[in-house]
């Protein structure tokens, strides 16, 4: 059993009481809501004549259903308009802060909370969204929850949860030029499997993690859930504190100094005990691309689509399913696979540094004829900062479409969708069947820079070759 880890410390600090059956009633420090998983939860409160217990700890935004091409109200999709209207009504009724379109702070929930300082070390964070693990980058314990749990948090500010085991994933060395955080986490998931983290919290640590920026750490933690872990986190350090300093919701003045001292104490002890430990070499990772229908089915850009492992009989069915659905063959090189759509955005890779990395590749190049390529900033703040640096013009001049903030094609609960059997080069987090809007659409996950490389060449391309030309 783990002890002395950040996970153990934060869990114990938020424990209300131990419950029968072994679960824990846990106090929730920050609750994030959006328009998709909250309506039924608010309705359940109304049915029981309950109010939101701690509205000051709940913050809302709209992201999943918002169109990214034209955000004028009312939306052309009546259902999307109804969902936003319902969120507006519920937030007003319960005095919940809503970061709406045009507020300057609207965007994908897992992008806006960190950039305004809501996500802080030592917190318990929940949201009705799988990728809430993103906030673990700040040394928080962050979980995605279901609609019934959203209801419970609104009503009681607590949750009943089973404590997780803790696995430390130690990453030696550092990433090579042209290799990004997205490549790192895809590599980890490929090595440990999409079910390898079931029952665990992942602590990402080691020299390679220490070198990552906060935005890169968010990418890593965002996809911990894709490896089966309930949450992923990084111990807070000077980069964490520098990122948070001066943010809207960060502590100020003397309170800031006290907060930093406390945050430092939360990091896992040097003699902490883990339930499991894994060690990987970051310098050995190359640009990584998924070829199948789970985030664990990936290969390095210089590798071929794998044959089924005769020793892993339980995986044979999913391999056969992936070969057939993706229309790719074992032994086929991933480099050179043609693409139809190139999407840069999502809560995984829609931040300013992601757009900069992609713009570096797009600059002075043109999107290949016949390719639909578009960029969706993760928030209104990201969009504003990107425009200030001229990134929007770089993309537009290259032939990309520049869009408004939202989840977009990551899950296609909006007009941004694949059509037919189109293949998407995507910087998002899931390549499941039908994930991007078409029942037959195919998704290749990769870093934003790799997406830009695919856009200007028309096929999966080793971004290092294009960087070498510049």
Helices and strands as residue ranges (DSSP letters): H 6-14, E 15-18, E 24-27, E 30-33, H 39-47, G 55-57, E 58-61, H 78-94, E 97-99, H 109-115, E 124-127, G 130-138, E 141-144, H 147-156, E 158-161, E 165-172, H 181-192, E 200-205, H 207-211, H 214-222, G 224-227, E 231-233, H 238-244, H 253-266, E 276-281, G 282-284, E 288-290, E 298-300, G 313-315, H 316-326, E 341-344, H 346-349, H 352-362, E 372-376, H 380-388, H 391-398, E 401-403, G 408-410, E 423-426, E 442-445, H 448-457, H 463-469
